[in-house]
Amino acid sequence: MDKIMNMMAVVKTGDDADAGKWIWIMVAVGVLLVAMAVLSVVAKKKKEQKQEDKVNSADDNKQK
């Protein structure tokens, strides 16, 4: 029964906890958060660039 519970358990807590497993889970979550932050910044920069290009092209059309 204990072997079945060990295979089914993703993470144990308390005295039975495997510190290495917790560390890897936290590392994975941290990497995921950093990747999401980078993608957010990149998307914001692209959006700002598109808006700036749109404003610049509108200004160019007015000058002609």
MOZI-V900732 format. One record per helix or strand of 3 or more residues. SS is the DSSP state (H for helix, E for strand). FROM is the first residue (numbers start at 1). TO is the last residue. Records with the same first field share a line. If there is no record, write none. Layout:
SS=FROM-TO + FROM-TO
This chain:
H=2-8 + 14-16 + 19-63
